[in-house]
Amino acid sequence: MTSRRNFINVSTRMAAALGLGLTLAGSLLTAQAQQPPVTLLNVSYDPTRELYVEYNAAFAKYWKAKTGQDVTIKQSHGGSGKQARSIIDGLDADVATLALAGDTDALVKNGGWLSADWQKKLPHNSSPYTSTIVLAVRQGNPKGIKDWDDLVKPGINVITPNPKTSGGARWNYLAAWEFAKRKYGSDAKAKEFVAKLYGNVSVLDTGARGSTITFAQRAQGDVLIAWENEAYLLEKEFGAKFDVVAPSLSILAEPAVAVVDKNVDKKGTRAISEEYLKYLYSEEGQDIAGKNFYRPAVSQKAIAKYAKQFPKLNLFTIDQAFGGWTKADKEHFADGGSFDQIYTKK
């Protein structure tokens, strides 16, 4: 009788424990399902529009499966320098995915929007994908443009954005400068070369996408100095109307991504914002980068998959040629720098 009573008591306790466990599990699932939706703002530069449309949908699906929470990611695009200034002036960005580390550094220097060590918080110097600068020309390359020195020839109409507002334009400018410095032997000769190049520029748009529209839709210019991904999107969207020319030397462009600390702490979105950027390094994130003509930075699978769509180029880095973005900005793009000296004399 005692054994039967003990068995009943144990069974009752087990059933109660099981019921409690199921109740707690149900409560957790209910709490997860009841999380209010969240909205993030990704402030980026011009040519990432297509990339982030696809990536945002993938991340929202991933986050919903992981947490049960719905997330909407809003996008803001423009010239990278202008976008950085918008954040400094109060645009409520959760993440900044700008064209170059120098623009993100401006968020540190002007208001402490993120910590000075931001570039160490994610792999590959917080650059989940890379790109470079190439030349887009009309179908059949009627002007016979093969390299940078063709852009300074008389009668060549060049389209490129304004380095004062566009991150892509700064990569363009520095790629041309380093080509000339190596070919002609000095910074003085490089400055002369770049001055001639900008003497052939007919339109300086504020951002890279604006320059693409000027070249492709408004049919202005013989050659567009462009992000590699933007040049291949031209081919994809407009078919055989354009060709891509890979110059003999170009720059390794490393667009960087960062959480805007001040804003996410104020909005309570730090955890999801950090996960949003980390997912760029996932296999899916890397594949989406390659599909949109960015060079995957960390996934060997994605690198191998998309290798054939990218030409092998002789690339240099901003650190190797210019001592990093702080030095390059001061010498070339700050008020009174080489660009101002060149362009005001035009």
C-alpha beads as a LAMMPS data file, in Angstrom:
LAMMPS data file: protein, C-alpha beads

346 atoms
345 bonds

1 atom types
1 bond types

-500.0 500.0 xlo xhi
-500.0 500.0 ylo yhi
-500.0 500.0 zlo zhi

Masses

1 110.0

Atoms # bond

1 1 1 0.000 0.000 0.000
2 1 1 2.875 2.318 0.890
3 1 1 4.625 1.568 -2.414
4 1 1 1.436 2.315 -4.352
5 1 1 0.969 5.594 -2.449
6 1 1 4.623 6.594 -3.167
7 1 1 4.169 5.725 -6.852
8 1 1 1.051 7.907 -7.036
9 1 1 2.864 10.808 -5.311
10 1 1 5.867 10.568 -7.654
11 1 1 3.595 10.377 -10.676
12 1 1 1.634 13.393 -9.472
13 1 1 4.849 15.409 -8.959
14 1 1 6.146 14.388 -12.395
15 1 1 2.879 15.384 -14.041
16 1 1 2.910 18.714 -12.217
17 1 1 6.519 19.348 -13.228
18 1 1 5.738 18.423 -16.813
19 1 1 2.729 20.711 -16.785
20 1 1 4.792 23.542 -15.321
21 1 1 7.463 22.977 -17.954
22 1 1 4.911 23.036 -20.750
23 1 1 3.358 26.179 -19.287
24 1 1 6.749 27.917 -19.125
25 1 1 7.619 26.829 -22.651
26 1 1 4.265 28.045 -23.872
27 1 1 4.760 31.341 -22.092
28 1 1 8.172 31.786 -23.684
29 1 1 6.805 31.026 -27.134
30 1 1 3.922 33.404 -26.545
31 1 1 6.301 36.115 -25.349
32 1 1 8.498 35.536 -28.386
33 1 1 5.554 35.693 -30.743
34 1 1 4.261 38.824 -29.046
35 1 1 7.468 40.846 -29.473
36 1 1 6.512 44.142 -31.094
37 1 1 7.826 44.666 -34.626
38 1 1 10.983 46.711 -34.962
39 1 1 12.207 49.068 -37.667
40 1 1 15.860 49.714 -38.522
41 1 1 17.337 52.429 -40.708
42 1 1 20.345 51.565 -42.846
43 1 1 22.036 54.723 -44.120
44 1 1 24.158 53.749 -47.091
45 1 1 25.723 55.091 -50.249
46 1 1 24.305 55.151 -53.765
47 1 1 25.212 51.843 -55.481
48 1 1 24.108 49.539 -52.640
49 1 1 20.378 49.961 -53.322
50 1 1 19.919 46.632 -55.099
51 1 1 22.230 44.789 -52.709
52 1 1 20.302 45.835 -49.615
53 1 1 16.848 45.318 -51.102
54 1 1 17.740 41.633 -51.460
55 1 1 19.752 41.406 -48.241
56 1 1 17.091 43.089 -46.093
57 1 1 14.468 40.572 -47.194
58 1 1 16.825 37.688 -46.366
59 1 1 17.702 39.109 -42.956
60 1 1 14.050 39.761 -42.052
61 1 1 13.252 36.126 -42.828
62 1 1 16.243 34.915 -40.793
63 1 1 15.393 37.141 -37.813
64 1 1 11.729 36.106 -37.824
65 1 1 12.690 32.417 -37.777
66 1 1 15.209 32.984 -34.995
67 1 1 13.203 35.257 -32.692
68 1 1 9.622 35.409 -33.923
69 1 1 9.957 39.172 -34.305
70 1 1 9.068 41.067 -37.462
71 1 1 11.682 43.562 -38.639
72 1 1 11.422 46.229 -41.319
73 1 1 14.640 47.722 -42.648
74 1 1 14.361 51.152 -44.214
75 1 1 17.064 52.306 -46.629
76 1 1 18.565 55.736 -47.194
77 1 1 20.938 56.262 -50.115
78 1 1 23.005 59.127 -51.474
79 1 1 26.577 60.282 -51.850
80 1 1 28.560 58.714 -48.998
81 1 1 29.940 62.001 -47.681
82 1 1 26.478 63.557 -47.721
83 1 1 25.066 60.512 -45.929
84 1 1 27.671 60.799 -43.178
85 1 1 26.788 64.466 -42.766
86 1 1 23.077 63.563 -42.527
87 1 1 23.796 61.204 -39.618
88 1 1 25.908 63.870 -37.921
89 1 1 23.015 66.310 -38.398
90 1 1 20.570 63.916 -36.729
91 1 1 19.371 61.306 -39.228
92 1 1 18.325 58.413 -36.959
93 1 1 20.473 55.659 -38.488
94 1 1 20.829 52.337 -36.693
95 1 1 23.639 51.250 -39.006
96 1 1 25.924 53.096 -41.412
97 1 1 27.079 51.131 -44.460
98 1 1 29.086 53.861 -46.162
99 1 1 31.466 53.807 -49.117
100 1 1 34.679 54.252 -47.187
101 1 1 36.049 54.132 -43.665
102 1 1 36.884 57.826 -43.806
103 1 1 33.204 58.745 -43.933
104 1 1 32.464 56.476 -40.973
105 1 1 35.395 58.009 -39.077
106 1 1 33.692 61.370 -39.529
107 1 1 30.884 60.058 -37.295
108 1 1 33.452 59.516 -34.548
109 1 1 35.058 62.932 -34.929
110 1 1 31.834 64.904 -35.258
111 1 1 29.655 64.065 -32.295
112 1 1 30.974 60.699 -31.139
113 1 1 28.176 58.777 -32.835
114 1 1 30.202 55.581 -32.531
115 1 1 33.376 54.477 -30.782
116 1 1 36.817 55.074 -32.261
117 1 1 37.500 51.333 -32.426
118 1 1 34.416 50.623 -34.570
119 1 1 36.439 49.022 -37.362
120 1 1 37.721 46.299 -35.022
121 1 1 34.260 45.077 -34.043
122 1 1 33.636 42.976 -37.152
123 1 1 35.877 40.764 -39.293
124 1 1 37.929 42.016 -42.230
125 1 1 38.160 45.568 -40.838
126 1 1 34.350 45.721 -40.811
127 1 1 34.277 45.311 -44.615
128 1 1 32.108 42.266 -45.446
129 1 1 32.563 42.819 -49.183
130 1 1 34.997 44.728 -51.387
131 1 1 34.912 46.348 -54.791
132 1 1 37.155 48.346 -57.103
133 1 1 36.991 51.039 -59.750
134 1 1 36.585 50.294 -63.464
135 1 1 35.688 52.163 -66.642
136 1 1 32.320 51.781 -68.384
137 1 1 32.180 52.734 -72.066
138 1 1 29.666 52.729 -74.891
139 1 1 29.041 49.502 -76.764
140 1 1 32.031 48.529 -78.885
141 1 1 34.235 51.089 -77.094
142 1 1 34.114 53.614 -79.991
143 1 1 36.724 55.909 -78.403
144 1 1 39.173 53.033 -77.851
145 1 1 39.509 53.598 -74.113
146 1 1 41.821 51.016 -72.549
147 1 1 43.350 52.646 -69.483
148 1 1 43.475 55.749 -67.290
149 1 1 45.727 57.719 -69.631
150 1 1 43.053 57.574 -72.331
151 1 1 40.807 59.693 -70.115
152 1 1 43.018 62.791 -70.446
153 1 1 43.037 62.802 -74.250
154 1 1 41.403 65.789 -75.959
155 1 1 37.758 65.280 -76.794
156 1 1 37.090 62.508 -74.244
157 1 1 34.001 63.292 -72.160
158 1 1 34.336 61.774 -68.679
159 1 1 31.526 61.235 -66.177
160 1 1 32.409 60.862 -62.479
161 1 1 30.799 62.129 -59.246
162 1 1 32.050 64.911 -56.998
163 1 1 34.711 63.819 -54.458
164 1 1 33.436 66.432 -52.008
165 1 1 30.138 64.553 -51.618
166 1 1 30.653 61.027 -52.983
167 1 1 32.727 58.223 -51.482
168 1 1 32.901 56.436 -54.820
169 1 1 34.291 59.597 -56.396
170 1 1 37.129 59.593 -53.880
171 1 1 38.061 56.046 -54.804
172 1 1 37.953 57.143 -58.479
173 1 1 40.175 60.146 -57.837
174 1 1 42.781 58.239 -55.845
175 1 1 42.914 55.364 -58.341
176 1 1 43.690 57.812 -61.142
177 1 1 46.227 59.669 -58.983
178 1 1 48.167 56.526 -58.065
179 1 1 48.167 55.300 -61.675
180 1 1 49.737 58.591 -62.796
181 1 1 52.183 58.708 -59.899
182 1 1 53.513 55.258 -60.767
183 1 1 53.606 55.938 -64.493
184 1 1 55.053 59.453 -64.431
185 1 1 57.100 59.285 -61.250
186 1 1 55.874 61.915 -58.789
187 1 1 52.921 63.435 -56.965
188 1 1 53.431 66.645 -58.936
189 1 1 53.005 64.737 -62.206
190 1 1 50.018 62.884 -60.741
191 1 1 48.398 66.197 -59.852
192 1 1 48.881 67.452 -63.414
193 1 1 47.376 64.238 -64.764
194 1 1 44.312 64.358 -62.511
195 1 1 43.825 68.041 -63.361
196 1 1 43.701 67.095 -67.049
197 1 1 41.274 64.283 -66.289
198 1 1 38.870 66.595 -64.435
199 1 1 39.279 69.079 -67.268
200 1 1 37.487 66.440 -69.366
201 1 1 34.661 65.917 -66.841
202 1 1 31.432 67.440 -68.117
203 1 1 29.125 66.615 -65.187
204 1 1 29.964 66.224 -61.478
205 1 1 26.940 64.588 -59.827
206 1 1 26.734 64.427 -56.039
207 1 1 26.708 60.604 -55.942
208 1 1 27.728 57.552 -57.941
209 1 1 24.167 56.602 -58.899
210 1 1 23.559 60.105 -60.212
211 1 1 26.611 59.735 -62.468
212 1 1 25.334 56.361 -63.685
213 1 1 22.002 57.932 -64.618
214 1 1 23.784 60.788 -66.392
215 1 1 25.845 58.311 -68.419
216 1 1 23.308 55.567 -69.067
217 1 1 19.910 57.263 -69.207
218 1 1 20.830 60.786 -70.248
219 1 1 23.445 59.465 -72.709
220 1 1 26.115 61.957 -71.679
221 1 1 29.819 61.141 -71.750
222 1 1 32.132 58.677 -73.456
223 1 1 33.269 56.933 -70.293
224 1 1 31.951 56.507 -66.754
225 1 1 34.417 55.995 -63.901
226 1 1 32.421 53.596 -61.771
227 1 1 32.271 51.144 -58.936
228 1 1 32.787 47.658 -60.355
229 1 1 29.372 46.502 -59.149
230 1 1 27.713 49.567 -60.667
231 1 1 29.397 48.942 -64.030
232 1 1 28.173 45.347 -64.126
233 1 1 24.680 46.413 -63.116
234 1 1 24.775 48.661 -66.176
235 1 1 25.415 45.645 -68.360
236 1 1 22.716 43.658 -66.574
237 1 1 20.085 46.393 -66.856
238 1 1 20.919 47.795 -70.296
239 1 1 22.388 44.729 -72.008
240 1 1 24.861 45.276 -74.827
241 1 1 24.758 49.072 -74.744
242 1 1 27.848 49.233 -72.563
243 1 1 31.200 47.515 -72.117
244 1 1 33.371 47.336 -69.011
245 1 1 37.088 48.147 -69.274
246 1 1 39.398 46.952 -66.495
247 1 1 42.291 49.428 -66.124
248 1 1 45.898 48.264 -65.654
249 1 1 45.874 49.511 -62.046
250 1 1 43.036 50.198 -59.644
251 1 1 42.293 50.557 -55.951
252 1 1 40.909 47.970 -53.559
253 1 1 37.723 49.619 -52.340
254 1 1 36.688 48.428 -48.880
255 1 1 33.235 49.772 -47.968
256 1 1 32.845 49.485 -44.206
257 1 1 29.813 48.883 -42.002
258 1 1 29.136 50.007 -38.436
259 1 1 26.462 50.245 -35.756
260 1 1 25.669 53.863 -34.855
261 1 1 26.107 53.501 -31.094
262 1 1 24.346 56.662 -29.945
263 1 1 21.202 55.914 -31.924
264 1 1 20.824 52.201 -31.165
265 1 1 21.312 52.768 -27.446
266 1 1 18.668 55.486 -27.504
267 1 1 16.237 53.357 -29.554
268 1 1 16.966 50.016 -27.852
269 1 1 17.958 48.363 -31.134
270 1 1 21.584 47.432 -30.428
271 1 1 21.161 43.635 -30.403
272 1 1 19.281 43.436 -33.692
273 1 1 21.501 46.070 -35.348
274 1 1 24.632 44.129 -34.434
275 1 1 23.052 40.917 -35.735
276 1 1 22.047 42.699 -38.949
277 1 1 25.673 43.518 -39.718
278 1 1 27.036 40.158 -38.571
279 1 1 24.681 38.405 -40.974
280 1 1 26.506 40.093 -43.864
281 1 1 29.346 37.656 -43.076
282 1 1 27.084 34.594 -43.178
283 1 1 27.046 32.287 -46.186
284 1 1 23.751 33.795 -47.312
285 1 1 24.964 37.353 -46.821
286 1 1 28.165 36.679 -48.741
287 1 1 26.260 35.006 -51.564
288 1 1 23.941 37.993 -51.886
289 1 1 26.983 40.298 -52.084
290 1 1 28.452 38.230 -54.931
291 1 1 25.124 38.065 -56.740
292 1 1 25.030 41.873 -56.703
293 1 1 28.564 42.154 -58.129
294 1 1 30.380 42.912 -54.888
295 1 1 33.427 40.780 -54.118
296 1 1 32.702 38.555 -51.082
297 1 1 35.354 39.125 -48.422
298 1 1 35.280 36.101 -46.112
299 1 1 33.284 33.163 -47.497
300 1 1 35.539 30.896 -49.544
301 1 1 32.447 29.266 -51.018
302 1 1 31.086 32.599 -52.284
303 1 1 34.523 33.784 -53.409
304 1 1 34.924 30.637 -55.527
305 1 1 31.358 30.793 -56.826
306 1 1 31.652 34.353 -58.150
307 1 1 35.349 34.430 -59.096
308 1 1 34.670 34.108 -62.825
309 1 1 32.519 37.232 -62.980
310 1 1 35.357 39.467 -61.751
311 1 1 38.495 40.280 -63.768
312 1 1 41.850 39.788 -62.071
313 1 1 43.160 43.268 -61.428
314 1 1 46.358 44.816 -60.122
315 1 1 45.022 46.444 -56.962
316 1 1 46.619 48.663 -54.316
317 1 1 45.167 49.687 -50.954
318 1 1 44.514 53.117 -49.497
319 1 1 47.024 52.400 -46.724
320 1 1 49.759 51.354 -49.139
321 1 1 49.496 54.335 -51.455
322 1 1 48.118 57.160 -49.319
323 1 1 48.783 56.265 -45.689
324 1 1 45.117 55.666 -44.842
325 1 1 41.946 57.693 -45.129
326 1 1 42.771 60.348 -42.545
327 1 1 45.881 61.390 -44.449
328 1 1 44.222 61.071 -47.869
329 1 1 41.229 63.166 -46.803
330 1 1 43.421 65.937 -45.423
331 1 1 45.683 66.116 -48.464
332 1 1 43.147 65.619 -51.236
333 1 1 39.558 66.288 -50.186
334 1 1 39.574 68.747 -47.281
335 1 1 38.910 72.404 -48.055
336 1 1 41.951 73.696 -49.898
337 1 1 43.228 70.186 -50.676
338 1 1 44.398 68.928 -54.057
339 1 1 40.896 68.516 -55.474
340 1 1 39.962 72.109 -54.660
341 1 1 43.235 73.310 -56.156
342 1 1 42.622 71.304 -59.326
343 1 1 38.945 72.011 -59.793
344 1 1 38.925 75.723 -58.966
345 1 1 41.583 76.216 -61.645
346 1 1 39.473 74.419 -64.257

Bonds

1 1 1 2
2 1 2 3
3 1 3 4
4 1 4 5
5 1 5 6
6 1 6 7
7 1 7 8
8 1 8 9
9 1 9 10
10 1 10 11
11 1 11 12
12 1 12 13
13 1 13 14
14 1 14 15
15 1 15 16
16 1 16 17
17 1 17 18
18 1 18 19
19 1 19 20
20 1 20 21
21 1 21 22
22 1 22 23
23 1 23 24
24 1 24 25
25 1 25 26
26 1 26 27
27 1 27 28
28 1 28 29
29 1 29 30
30 1 30 31
31 1 31 32
32 1 32 33
33 1 33 34
34 1 34 35
35 1 35 36
36 1 36 37
37 1 37 38
38 1 38 39
39 1 39 40
40 1 40 41
41 1 41 42
42 1 42 43
43 1 43 44
44 1 44 45
45 1 45 46
46 1 46 47
47 1 47 48
48 1 48 49
49 1 49 50
50 1 50 51
51 1 51 52
52 1 52 53
53 1 53 54
54 1 54 55
55 1 55 56
56 1 56 57
57 1 57 58
58 1 58 59
59 1 59 60
60 1 60 61
61 1 61 62
62 1 62 63
63 1 63 64
64 1 64 65
65 1 65 66
66 1 66 67
67 1 67 68
68 1 68 69
69 1 69 70
70 1 70 71
71 1 71 72
72 1 72 73
73 1 73 74
74 1 74 75
75 1 75 76
76 1 76 77
77 1 77 78
78 1 78 79
79 1 79 80
80 1 80 81
81 1 81 82
82 1 82 83
83 1 83 84
84 1 84 85
85 1 85 86
86 1 86 87
87 1 87 88
88 1 88 89
89 1 89 90
90 1 90 91
91 1 91 92
92 1 92 93
93 1 93 94
94 1 94 95
95 1 95 96
96 1 96 97
97 1 97 98
98 1 98 99
99 1 99 100
100 1 100 101
101 1 101 102
102 1 102 103
103 1 103 104
104 1 104 105
105 1 105 106
106 1 106 107
107 1 107 108
108 1 108 109
109 1 109 110
110 1 110 111
111 1 111 112
112 1 112 113
113 1 113 114
114 1 114 115
115 1 115 116
116 1 116 117
117 1 117 118
118 1 118 119
119 1 119 120
120 1 120 121
121 1 121 122
122 1 122 123
123 1 123 124
124 1 124 125
125 1 125 126
126 1 126 127
127 1 127 128
128 1 128 129
129 1 129 130
130 1 130 131
131 1 131 132
132 1 132 133
133 1 133 134
134 1 134 135
135 1 135 136
136 1 136 137
137 1 137 138
138 1 138 139
139 1 139 140
140 1 140 141
141 1 141 142
142 1 142 143
143 1 143 144
144 1 144 145
145 1 145 146
146 1 146 147
147 1 147 148
148 1 148 149
149 1 149 150
150 1 150 151
151 1 151 152
152 1 152 153
153 1 153 154
154 1 154 155
155 1 155 156
156 1 156 157
157 1 157 158
158 1 158 159
159 1 159 160
160 1 160 161
161 1 161 162
162 1 162 163
163 1 163 164
164 1 164 165
165 1 165 166
166 1 166 167
167 1 167 168
168 1 168 169
169 1 169 170
170 1 170 171
171 1 171 172
172 1 172 173
173 1 173 174
174 1 174 175
175 1 175 176
176 1 176 177
177 1 177 178
178 1 178 179
179 1 179 180
180 1 180 181
181 1 181 182
182 1 182 183
183 1 183 184
184 1 184 185
185 1 185 186
186 1 186 187
187 1 187 188
188 1 188 189
189 1 189 190
190 1 190 191
191 1 191 192
192 1 192 193
193 1 193 194
194 1 194 195
195 1 195 196
196 1 196 197
197 1 197 198
198 1 198 199
199 1 199 200
200 1 200 201
201 1 201 202
202 1 202 203
203 1 203 204
204 1 204 205
205 1 205 206
206 1 206 207
207 1 207 208
208 1 208 209
209 1 209 210
210 1 210 211
211 1 211 212
212 1 212 213
213 1 213 214
214 1 214 215
215 1 215 216
216 1 216 217
217 1 217 218
218 1 218 219
219 1 219 220
220 1 220 221
221 1 221 222
222 1 222 223
223 1 223 224
224 1 224 225
225 1 225 226
226 1 226 227
227 1 227 228
228 1 228 229
229 1 229 230
230 1 230 231
231 1 231 232
232 1 232 233
233 1 233 234
234 1 234 235
235 1 235 236
236 1 236 237
237 1 237 238
238 1 238 239
239 1 239 240
240 1 240 241
241 1 241 242
242 1 242 243
243 1 243 244
244 1 244 245
245 1 245 246
246 1 246 247
247 1 247 248
248 1 248 249
249 1 249 250
250 1 250 251
251 1 251 252
252 1 252 253
253 1 253 254
254 1 254 255
255 1 255 256
256 1 256 257
257 1 257 258
258 1 258 259
259 1 259 260
260 1 260 261
261 1 261 262
262 1 262 263
263 1 263 264
264 1 264 265
265 1 265 266
266 1 266 267
267 1 267 268
268 1 268 269
269 1 269 270
270 1 270 271
271 1 271 272
272 1 272 273
273 1 273 274
274 1 274 275
275 1 275 276
276 1 276 277
277 1 277 278
278 1 278 279
279 1 279 280
280 1 280 281
281 1 281 282
282 1 282 283
283 1 283 284
284 1 284 285
285 1 285 286
286 1 286 287
287 1 287 288
288 1 288 289
289 1 289 290
290 1 290 291
291 1 291 292
292 1 292 293
293 1 293 294
294 1 294 295
295 1 295 296
296 1 296 297
297 1 297 298
298 1 298 299
299 1 299 300
300 1 300 301
301 1 301 302
302 1 302 303
303 1 303 304
304 1 304 305
305 1 305 306
306 1 306 307
307 1 307 308
308 1 308 309
309 1 309 310
310 1 310 311
311 1 311 312
312 1 312 313
313 1 313 314
314 1 314 315
315 1 315 316
316 1 316 317
317 1 317 318
318 1 318 319
319 1 319 320
320 1 320 321
321 1 321 322
322 1 322 323
323 1 323 324
324 1 324 325
325 1 325 326
326 1 326 327
327 1 327 328
328 1 328 329
329 1 329 330
330 1 330 331
331 1 331 332
332 1 332 333
333 1 333 334
334 1 334 335
335 1 335 336
336 1 336 337
337 1 337 338
338 1 338 339
339 1 339 340
340 1 340 341
341 1 341 342
342 1 342 343
343 1 343 344
344 1 344 345
345 1 345 346
